[in-house]
Amino acid sequence: MSQLSFFEKDEVLTKAPVNTVNHTSCQRIEDKFAHLLHEDLQLANLVSYVGNKGIPVLRLYRYKEAFAFSFVEDFISRFGLGEEDYIFDPFCGMGTTLFTASQKGIPSIGVDKLPIATFIAQTLPLFYSLRPGQIRDAFELLKTRVQQAPPAAVALDVAIMKVAFPPDTLLALRKWKTAIDSLESPIKDILLLLFFSVLEPCSYTSKDGQFLRLVREKKIADPEEALENKVNEAERDIQLVRNLKWDQSVRLPSVYPGDTRDLTEITFARQPTAIITSPPYANRYDYTRTYSLELCFHFVRNFAELKDLRFGILRSHIESKVDSHEQPPHPVVKEVVDILRKRGKLLNNPRIPDMLTGYFVDMQKVIREWARVLAPGARVAMVVDNVRFEGELLPVDLVLSEMAEEAGFRVEDILIARYKGNSSQQMGKYGRVPVRESVVVWSKP
């Protein structure tokens, strides 16, 4: 994902058609914002997790939907943010924005609906407080306890848990979970984070595409060996942090489990002066499936709780439910949704129109909440991805920007970070039409 797609070198400056036919609302909004669309392709390597692979501590857990440490650094610089500011990430994920802000001495606050995300965001800064060898000492202690530990309770009624692990591996992991839970924080939280990071290599699963996929031919890692390797990585990173002289006395960010569609329950120290974030994309990915192993080992007790979480997150996935009274909240969305509904069985999934409707209803609420809580003069940088279904391209960056105008924001810039292709099936039917991944930049007057 960090590289430009295979057709970009030749077509990166080519004006692609908005859709397979000329649609009035789509063309209008493209024309309206054309003067604000600017290519900034140096951002291509920064809008994905790949940029974090060289960053101590951040690289310990692969949260593949994150953007890079350097992306946050870049926009802190562009916005001229300093210690007097207050950064808000309303879709904080693993906490890259919060982690980077702490390195700059800037207070920050993050919110996320996914519990594994807020746990990681809260835990990563705790690595600052550790002395070299502390994780290793705790791990060696646990090795003497794990065989006698009873297996931890996990959500075994979730379908993926029944097939993700060999029986002996699952039993070993459950014993390790019990052993880790016997520790005191913060070392317990840190070892839990490392434990979550080895669940994928210790399973038949792969975080690939829309779901957690089963790969039966995969070689399964031994839990103790995998965890020991991760402990060694963490110890190296703690030493690197000390060598880099990163500030270990900065105030920890505030992280809340919450829903950015309604921020009334979130305690802000003051009005935030900047948002640096990326919402889930309207691309059918379901985070409760992607991170289901982690969720089932610690955050949900059974399938019913997992299902409640699935239907409580932002409606960016294919199982999203739409109430009968909910309609597309923007003319462009309505135009595309109406076209897709008429395609009926031609769609590879007939729920796509509902997902798009729910997504933009939710994002309209999100943007209005931001307008309410942000300080006057606050700036917003948000990474978004345009989407294409059955040849119909939906310019998410432009639609959200027009919604932002309606909520009182001023649209300053729409930076094209990279162009992406669609599936080979889509390109075979409709041609190689690039899809923008953009950074929208807004300000609150």
C-alpha positions in Angstrom: 0.0 0.0 0.0 2.9 2.3 0.4 3.7 2.3 -3.3 1.7 4.0 -6.1 -0.5 1.5 -7.9 0.7 -0.2 -11.0 -1.1 2.2 -13.4 -0.3 5.5 -11.6 3.0 6.3 -13.2 1.4 6.6 -16.6 -2.1 7.8 -15.5 -1.5 9.9 -12.4 -2.2 13.1 -14.2 -5.0 11.8 -16.3 -8.4 13.2 -15.6 -10.6 10.1 -15.0 -14.3 10.2 -15.6 -16.4 10.7 -12.5 -18.5 7.7 -13.3 -19.2 5.4 -16.1 -21.8 8.0 -17.3 -22.1 11.6 -16.6 -24.3 12.1 -13.5 -25.5 15.6 -12.7 -24.8 15.8 -8.9 -21.4 14.1 -9.1 -20.3 16.4 -11.9 -21.5 19.5 -10.0 -19.5 18.7 -6.9 -16.4 17.8 -8.9 -16.6 21.2 -10.6 -17.3 23.0 -7.4 -14.2 21.7 -5.6 -11.9 21.4 -8.6 -9.9 24.5 -7.6 -9.2 23.0 -4.2 -8.0 19.5 -5.4 -4.2 19.4 -5.4 -1.9 16.4 -5.7 0.4 15.9 -2.8 1.8 12.5 -3.7 4.6 12.6 -1.1 1.8 11.8 1.4 1.3 8.4 -0.4 3.7 6.6 2.0 2.3 8.3 5.1 -1.5 7.5 4.8 -0.9 3.8 5.7 0.5 1.8 8.6 3.6 0.9 6.5 5.3 4.2 7.7 5.2 2.9 11.3 7.3 -0.2 10.7 10.4 1.8 11.6 9.0 3.6 14.6 9.9 2.2 18.0 6.9 1.1 20.1 4.3 1.9 17.4 5.5 -1.1 15.4 4.9 -3.6 18.2 1.2 -4.0 17.2 0.1 -4.1 13.6 -3.1 -2.0 13.4 -3.3 -2.1 9.6 -5.8 0.7 9.3 -3.5 3.3 11.0 -1.7 6.1 9.2 2.0 6.9 9.9 3.7 8.7 12.7 5.3 10.9 10.0 1.8 11.9 8.7 0.9 13.3 12.1 4.3 15.1 12.3 3.7 16.6 8.9 0.3 18.1 9.8 1.4 19.2 13.2 4.0 21.2 11.3 1.6 22.4 8.6 -0.9 23.6 11.2 1.8 25.2 13.3 0.6 23.4 16.4 2.5 23.7 19.8 2.2 23.0 23.5 -0.6 25.5 23.8 -2.8 23.5 21.4 -5.1 20.5 22.1 -5.3 17.8 19.5 -8.4 15.6 19.2 -8.5 12.3 17.3 -12.2 11.2 17.2 -11.3 7.9 15.4 -8.1 7.3 17.3 -7.5 3.7 16.4 -4.2 2.5 17.8 -3.4 6.1 18.9 -0.8 7.2 16.3 -2.0 10.9 16.5 -1.9 10.8 20.3 1.5 9.1 20.5 3.0 11.6 18.1 1.4 14.6 19.9 3.0 13.4 23.1 6.4 13.4 21.5 5.8 17.0 20.6 4.6 18.0 24.1 1.1 18.7 22.8 -1.9 17.6 24.9 -4.3 15.3 23.1 -7.5 13.3 23.5 -8.7 10.4 21.6 -12.0 8.5 21.2 -12.9 5.2 19.6 -15.8 2.8 19.6 -13.6 -0.3 19.2 -12.3 -1.4 22.6 -9.1 -3.0 21.2 -8.3 0.3 19.7 -8.7 2.4 22.8 -6.7 -0.3 24.8 -3.8 0.0 22.4 -3.9 3.8 22.4 -3.9 3.9 26.2 -1.1 1.3 26.5 1.5 2.4 24.0 2.5 5.5 25.9 3.1 3.4 29.0 6.2 2.0 27.4 7.8 5.4 28.3 7.7 4.5 32.0 9.5 1.2 31.7 13.1 0.5 32.6 15.2 -1.9 30.3 14.6 -5.5 31.4 11.3 -4.9 33.1 9.2 -6.7 30.5 11.8 -9.5 30.3 11.7 -10.0 34.1 7.9 -10.2 34.1 7.9 -12.7 31.2 10.4 -15.0 32.9 8.2 -14.9 36.0 5.1 -15.9 34.0 7.0 -18.8 32.4 7.2 -20.4 35.9 3.4 -19.9 36.4 1.8 -20.6 33.0 1.6 -24.4 33.1 -0.4 -24.3 36.4 -2.6 -21.5 35.3 -6.2 -22.4 34.5 -7.4 -21.5 31.0 -8.9 -18.0 30.7 -12.6 -17.6 29.8 -12.9 -16.5 26.2 -15.8 -16.1 23.7 -15.7 -19.6 22.4 -19.2 -19.4 20.9 -17.9 -17.0 18.2 -17.5 -19.0 15.0 -14.0 -17.9 14.2 -12.7 -19.0 17.6 -13.8 -22.6 16.9 -11.6 -22.8 13.8 -8.8 -20.3 14.2 -6.4 -22.4 16.4 -5.2 -25.9 16.9 -6.7 -27.1 20.2 -3.4 -27.3 22.0 -2.5 -23.8 20.8 -5.8 -22.4 22.0 -5.3 -24.0 25.4 -1.8 -22.6 25.7 -3.0 -19.1 24.7 -5.8 -19.2 27.3 -3.3 -20.2 30.0 -1.0 -17.4 29.0 -3.9 -15.0 29.2 -4.7 -16.1 32.7 -1.0 -15.7 33.7 -0.8 -12.2 32.3 -4.0 -11.1 34.0 -2.4 -12.0 37.4 0.1 -9.1 37.0 -0.4 -5.5 38.1 -0.7 -2.6 35.7 1.1 -1.1 33.8 3.2 -4.3 33.1 0.0 -6.3 32.8 -1.4 -4.0 30.1 1.9 -4.0 28.2 2.1 -7.8 28.2 -1.5 -8.0 27.1 -0.7 -5.8 24.1 2.2 -8.1 23.2 -0.1 -11.1 23.7 -2.7 -9.6 21.3 0.0 -9.0 18.8 0.9 -12.8 18.6 -2.7 -14.1 18.2 -2.6 -13.8 14.4 0.8 -15.7 14.0 -0.4 -18.3 16.4 -3.6 -18.9 14.4 -4.7 -20.0 10.9 -6.0 -16.5 10.3 -4.7 -13.5 8.3 -5.8 -9.9 8.5 -6.3 -9.6 4.8 -9.0 -7.6 3.0 -12.5 -7.3 4.5 -12.4 -10.2 6.9 -10.1 -12.2 9.1 -9.3 -14.9 6.5 -8.5 -18.6 7.3 -5.3 -19.9 5.8 -5.2 -23.6 6.5 -1.7 -24.1 5.0 -0.2 -21.5 7.3 2.6 -22.5 9.7 1.4 -21.8 13.3 3.7 -20.2 15.7 4.3 -21.6 19.2 2.6 -19.2 21.7 5.6 -19.1 24.1 8.1 -18.6 21.4 6.1 -16.0 19.6 5.5 -14.1 22.9 9.2 -14.3 23.8 10.1 -12.9 20.4 7.7 -10.0 20.9 9.1 -9.4 24.4 12.6 -9.1 22.9 11.3 -6.7 20.3 9.7 -4.6 23.0 13.0 -4.5 25.0 14.9 -3.3 22.0 12.3 -0.6 21.4 12.5 0.6 25.0 16.3 0.9 24.6 15.8 2.8 21.3 13.4 5.2 22.9 16.0 6.0 25.6 18.7 6.4 22.9 16.5 8.7 21.0 16.0 10.7 24.2 12.2 10.8 23.7 10.6 12.7 26.5 9.5 10.3 29.1 7.8 12.9 31.3 5.1 14.1 28.9 1.5 14.1 30.0 -0.2 10.9 28.8 -3.0 11.5 26.3 -6.6 11.1 27.4 -8.3 8.1 25.7 -12.0 7.4 25.9 -14.2 4.5 24.7 -16.9 6.5 22.9 -18.8 7.4 19.8 -17.9 10.5 17.9 -21.4 10.7 16.6 -22.3 11.9 20.1 -19.6 13.5 22.1 -21.8 14.8 25.0 -20.3 12.3 27.4 -16.6 13.0 26.6 -14.7 15.2 29.0 -12.6 17.7 27.1 -10.0 19.6 29.1 -10.8 22.6 26.8 -12.0 23.1 23.2 -9.7 21.2 20.8 -7.7 23.3 18.4 -7.0 20.6 15.8 -8.3 17.2 14.6 -5.9 14.8 12.9 -7.8 11.6 12.1 -9.1 9.1 9.6 -12.5 7.5 9.8 -13.4 4.0 8.7 -13.7 4.0 5.0 -17.0 3.1 3.3 -15.4 0.0 1.9 -17.3 -2.9 3.5 -14.5 -3.7 6.1 -15.8 -4.8 9.5 -13.3 -4.1 12.3 -15.2 -6.4 14.6 -14.3 -9.2 12.3 -10.7 -8.1 11.5 -9.9 -7.9 15.2 -12.3 -10.6 16.4 -9.5 -12.8 18.0 -8.4 -9.9 20.2 -12.0 -9.0 21.0 -12.9 -12.6 21.9 -9.9 -13.0 24.2 -10.5 -10.0 26.3 -13.2 -7.5 25.4 -16.4 -9.5 24.7 -17.7 -12.5 26.6 -19.8 -14.1 23.9 -21.2 -13.7 20.4 -24.1 -11.6 21.6 -21.7 -8.9 22.9 -19.6 -9.1 19.7 -22.8 -8.6 17.7 -23.8 -5.6 19.8 -20.5 -4.1 19.1 -20.7 -4.8 15.4 -24.0 -3.0 15.1 -22.8 -0.1 17.3 -19.8 1.0 15.3 -19.8 3.5 12.5 -21.8 2.0 9.6 -19.0 1.4 7.2 -19.4 -2.3 6.8 -21.8 -4.5 4.8 -23.9 -5.7 7.8 -24.8 -2.1 8.6 -28.5 -1.7 9.3 -30.5 1.3 8.1 -33.8 2.4 9.6 -36.8 2.8 7.2 -36.8 6.6 7.7 -33.1 7.0 6.9 -32.3 8.4 3.5 -29.1 9.4 1.8 -28.3 12.8 3.3 -26.6 14.3 0.3 -27.6 14.6 -3.4 -24.4 12.8 -4.6 -25.0 9.9 -2.2 -28.6 9.7 -3.2 -27.7 9.7 -6.9 -25.2 6.9 -6.5 -27.4 4.9 -4.1 -30.4 5.1 -6.5 -28.3 3.9 -9.4 -27.0 1.0 -7.4 -30.4 0.0 -6.1 -31.6 -0.2 -9.7 -28.8 -2.6 -10.4 -30.3 -5.0 -7.9 -28.9 -8.5 -8.3 -26.1 -7.2 -10.5 -24.4 -5.9 -7.3 -21.9 -8.3 -5.8 -23.6 -7.5 -2.5 -27.2 -6.0 -2.4 -26.5 -4.4 1.0 -24.0 -1.9 -0.5 -26.7 0.9 -0.9 -27.7 0.5 2.8 -24.1 0.7 3.9 -23.5 3.9 1.9 -26.7 5.4 3.3 -25.8 4.6 6.9 -22.2 5.7 6.5 -23.1 9.2 5.3 -25.9 9.6 7.8 -23.4 8.8 10.5 -20.6 11.0 9.1 -23.0 13.9 8.9 -23.6 13.5 12.7 -19.9 13.2 13.2 -19.1 16.4 11.4 -21.8 18.3 13.2 -20.4 17.2 16.6 -16.9 18.4 15.5 -18.3 21.7 14.6 -19.9 21.9 18.1 -16.8 20.9 20.2 -13.9 22.5 18.3 -12.5 25.9 19.2 -12.9 28.8 16.8 -10.0 28.7 14.4 -9.5 25.0 14.8 -8.1 23.0 11.9 -9.0 19.5 10.6 -6.9 17.1 8.6 -8.8 13.9 7.8 -7.7 11.0 5.5 -10.6 9.6 3.4 -10.9 7.2 0.6 -13.2 7.5 -2.4 -15.1 4.3 -3.3 -16.3 2.6 -6.4 -19.1 0.0 -6.7 -20.2 -1.5 -10.0 -18.4 1.3 -11.9 -20.1 4.0 -9.9 -17.5 6.3 -8.3 -18.5 8.1 -5.1 -16.3 11.1 -4.3 -16.3 10.7 -0.5 -13.7 13.5 0.0 -16.0 16.0 -1.8 -19.2 14.9 -0.2 -17.8 15.1 3.3 -16.3 18.5 2.5 -19.7 19.9 1.4 -21.2 18.4 4.5 -18.5 20.2 6.5 -19.5 23.5 4.8 -23.1 23.0 5.8 -21.9 22.5 9.4 -20.0 25.8 9.3 -16.5 24.7 8.3 -14.4 26.3 5.6 -12.8 23.8 3.1 -9.2 24.9 2.7 -7.7 22.1 0.6 -8.3 18.6 -0.7 -4.9 16.9 -1.0 -4.7 13.9 -3.2 -2.3 11.5 -1.4 -2.5 8.7 -3.9 -4.6 7.0 -6.6 -5.7 3.5 -6.1 -7.1 0.8 -8.4 -10.1 -1.3 -7.8 -10.4 -5.1 -8.0 -9.3 -6.8 -11.2 -13.0 -7.7 -11.7 -14.1 -4.1 -11.5 -11.3 -2.9 -13.8 -12.1 -5.7 -16.3 -15.7 -4.5 -16.5 -15.3 -0.7 -16.2 -11.7 0.1 -17.0 -8.8 1.4 -14.9 -10.3 4.5 -13.3 -8.1 5.8 -10.5 -9.8 6.3 -7.1 -8.5 9.1 -4.9 -7.3 8.7 -1.4 -7.3 12.2 0.0 -6.6 14.4 3.0 -9.3 17.0 3.4 -8.3 20.1 5.3 -11.0 22.2 6.9 -11.1 25.1 9.4 -13.7 26.3 11.8 -14.1 30.1 11.5 
